[in-house]
Amino acid sequence: MTKGILGKKVGMTQIFTEAGELIPVTVVEATPNVVLQVKTVETDGYNAVQVGFDDLRDVLSNKPAKGHVAKANTAPKRFIREFKN
């Protein structure tokens, strides 16, 4: 099964190893991810998990998006991505 998490890039920083080597690293803010839909071979023809994060104000979302997230009992999400198996 494919695993993934969504987040926002906050910035870059650096860390040092014990040998003194500098390693650049990315800082990612991983806010709570919500599973919006589970797709199966029987219903959709493939296996996948649809994940969303970062709540969106109701004014900025349309009626189909509100209906889609209502099935998951959550607020509309700014970013929705699908992880396929």
PyMOL commands that set and color helices and strands:
alter all, ss='L'
color gray80, all
select helices_A, chain A and resi 41-44+58-60+63-70
alter helices_A, ss='H'
color red, helices_A
select strands_A, chain A and resi 8-16+22-29+34-39+48-55+77-84
alter strands_A, ss='S'
color yellow, strands_A
deselect
rebuild
show_as cartoon
